[in-house]
Amino acid sequence: MSSTENYSLSRDSDEDYLSPRNLDILRRLRLIDDTFFAACFDNDPELTEFVLRILIGRDDLHVTEARTQYTIKNINGHSAVLDALATDAQGHIYNIEVQRASRGAVPERARYNGSLIDSRFFPKGEDYTRLPQTYVIFLTEHDVIGDNLGIYHIERTVAETGKPFGDGSHIIYANASCCDDSALGQLMHDFLCSDPTAMYYSALSRKTGLYKEENEGVRHMCQIIEDAIREERGMIFRKGLEQGLEQGLEQGLEQGRQEERAKAARSAERNAGRMLADGLSVERIVQYTGLPLETVRRLAGLSNE
């Protein structure tokens, strides 16, 4: 029996978020899942540094700050919530995105995340040469690029010469479906692993075990899961409510239009009756009122045959 199963039997009855459903979800969560990734890496520069050293291939990389679910607002366009944002001792900025669905790791998103980071962390009036180097890194469950490689480094080059452009912008795709015995392959294995005891790296095993096996961590994660479920339900409810309001509004408008048309028709028929009493011809009344010829002939007591 797993630790979460043991824990579920001893939970307090008033802690509804420690339900068997949430504990089962927690048991199956992996680091490739953004909710679990955010919990494990938030405010943990050492763990972030450990992962970045493998991805970047630099043993001297020193992370000074690491945050998850970092929001960059764009008042003139699309804002973004970054899975993780880190800064190293040289001022380089790293954005890590974990993606189970390939559609969330399209090249255009990598380009846009980099542009948002540039605009957010480049002070007004600063010389362009002081723009920090940026790394936008996607850890993907599937091979988004499609060339069956474990990692892809995307750099700008001059098309005519093939020489590096050197603008300080770097994009990296790490393919978790390619798990070999290399340091990167073992890292990708651990990101796809739901069992802390089956991980290669002790640093990742300890941190994931904290949230899957220790009481305080289990409580914290189950509360996050419950909040996420409630938010999703709320979104579904709000969407249904909005659709209902839209449908109700349209039905109300259509009913109002029908009532107005009926009211206008009754008024036109009353006017037609007065015109008939004044001796106007049926044809002239049709011209004045816009009523169908059959209607005016009926009001005049004439046969439509």
N, C-alpha and C positions, 0 to 999 in steps of 0.2 A: 504493500500500500504506500502511495506517495505521500510526501509531506503535506501537500495541499489537501489530500483526502483525510489524513489524520486531523488536520486543522479544522476541516468542515464539521467534524463530529463534536468538537469541543467549543464551537463558536457560540457567542451569546445570542439569544433569540432576538434581541432588538437590533442586531447588526445585520440587516437584511442584505446589505451589499456583499456579505460573505456567503452568498447562496451557492449551492452546487453548480448552478449555471456559470456564475462568474469564476468560480474556482477552476472549472473545466476550461473556460476560455483562457485563464491565466496559464494553466498547465501547457496549453498548446501555443502560446505566444513565443515568438522568436525575435531576435534583434533586427531582422529584416522588416518586422512590423513596426510602423512608425510610433505607435503609442508606447510600446515596450522600449524601443530605442530611445525615445525622449526621456523616459523615466531613468534608464540606466546611465545615460551620458550627460544629463543636465548637471551643470556646475561641477563636472569632473574632468578637469584639464589633463590629469595623468592618464586616464583611460582613453580620452580623445587623442592624446599624444601617442599612445601606444598604437592605436589603429592607424593614425596618419603616417607614422614612421614606416609602417609596412606598405601603405598605399603609395606614398611619395618616394619611398626608397632612400630615406635620409635618417641616419641614426643620430644626427646632431640636432634634429628638429625639437624645439622646446615650446610647448603650448603654454601660454600664460592665462588664457581665459577661454571658457567653453560654455556655450548656452544652447539649449534646445528650444524648439518652437519659437524662433526669433522672428518677430513681425517687422517687415519693412513696409511702411505705408507710402502709397503714391497718390497724392491728392488729385493728380491729373490723369490717372490711369489705373492699371491693374496693380494691386498690392500683392504681397507674397508672405507666406509663413514658411520660413526655412526650418528644415528638420534639425539642423545643427549649424552653429556658426562659431568658429574658433579663430583665435589670433595667436601668432607665435611671437617669440622674442624679437624677431626682425621686423615685425609689423605686417607680415603676410597674413592674408585673411583666407579662411577655408570654410566653404559651405559643403556640408555632407548631406546628401539626400538618399534615403533608403526607399526603394521602389519595388513593390511586388508586381504592379501592373506596368507593362512596358510603355503604355500610352502616357504615363506620368514622367517619362524620362526622354521625351523627344528633344532633338537638338535645339529647337527654338527655346525650350524652357531653360536649358543650360545657358544659352546666350542671354536670356532675359534676367535670370538670377544674377549673372555677372554684372549686368548693367545696373541693376538695383543696388548691388553692393558698392559699385563704383560711386554712384550718386549719393549713397548714404554715408560713406566713409571718406569722402574727399572734401575737405573744408573749402569754403568759399575763399577765393583769392590765392589759393595755393598753386605753386608751379606744377605743371602737368607731369614733369619728370618725377615728382614725389608721390604720384598715384601708387598706392600699394599694390603689390602683386596679389592676384586672386586665384584661388583654386576652387572650381565648382566640380564636385565629385559625386557621381551617382553610383550607389551600390545597388545593383539590380538583380532580381531573382532569376531573370532570363537574359539571354544574350541579345541585347537590344541592337548592337551594331551588326551582328550576324556573321562574323568571321571566325567564330569558335576560338577566340582568344580569352585569356583570363582577365586581361586588362588592356584598355585602349587609352593612349595619350593623344589628345587633340591639341595641336598648336598651330597658330597662324604662321604661314610662310609666304614668301614672295613667289608668285606663280611662275614667273619667268626664270628665276634662278634656283628656286627651292631652298633659299636661305631663310632662317628664322626671321620673323618680323620683329620680335622682341618687344611686344607691347605689355608684357607682364601678365597676360591673361592665359590661364591654363584650364583645360577641361579634361576630366578623367572619368572613364566608365569602367567600373570593376564588375565582372560577370560572375555572379555567385553560382551559376550552373556549372562552372569549370572548377571543380575542387580536386586539385592534385596534392602532392606531398610538399609543395613549396610553401613558404611562409604565407604568401597570398592565398594559396589554395586552402590552407588550414584556417586562415581567417574567414574565408568565405564559407567554409564548412560550419564554423562556429556561429556565423550570422544566420544560418539556416537551421540551426540545432535548437530544439525546444528543451532539451535535457541538459542542465548545467554540468552534470557529471560526465557527459559524453563529449565535452568540448576539449579542444587541444590546448587552448591558452588559459592559464589559471586566472589571469586578470579578468577575462570575460566570464569565466566560470564563477568566480567569487561574486561578481556584481550581479549577474543574473540569478544566482542562488539566493542573494539577499532578498530579491523580490518574489521568488518562487517558493522559498523554503522557510524563511524567518518570519515570525508572526507580524512584526511591525511592517516589513516589506510587503507581505501578503495583504495585510489590511490596506496599505496605501494603494497597491495595484488594483485590488478589487473595487476600491472606491472610484478610481479612475475609470475602470471598466463600466461600473454602474452609471457614472456620470455620462460617459460616452453613449451608452445605450439610451439613457433618458434624453440626451440631446438629440440623438437620431430619431427617437420617437417624437420628440417635440418638433423636429424639422418636418417629419411626415405629417404630423397633425397640422402644423402651420401651412404646409403646402396644400393639404386637403381643404383647410379652411379658406385659403386664398382662392382655390379653384371653385369652392362652393359659393364664395362671395361673388366671384366673377360670373359664374353661371346664374346665380340669383339676380345679379345686377342686369345681365343681358335679358333674362326672362322678364324682369320687371320693366325694362326699357321696351321690350317687344310688346308686352301687354299694354303699356302706356301708348305705344304707337298705334296698336289696334284700336284702343278706346278713342284716340284722337281721330283716327280715320272714320270710325263709326259715328262719332259726334259730328264730323264735317259732312258726312253723307246725309245724316238726319237734317242738318241745317240746310243743305242744298235742296233736299226734297221739300222742306217747308217753303223755301224761296220759290221753287218750281211751282208749288201749289198756288202761291200768290200770283205768279206770272200767268198761270192758266186762267185764274179768276179774272185777270185783267185783259184776257183775250189774246195773249201772245201765242204765236204758232209753236208747235212742238219742236220744230227744227231750230227756231231762234232760242228757245229755252235750253235745248241741249248745248247750243253755242255759248250761252251765258253761264250756265251752271257747271258744265263739264260732266253732267250725269249721262249715263248710257241712254241711248234712244229707247231701249226697252223699258227702262225705269220711268221715263217721262211719259211714254205712251200708257204705261200702267196707271200712273197718277191721273192721266187724262181720261181713264176709263176706256181706252181704245185697245183693241185686240192686237197682239204682237204676231198674229199669224200672217 
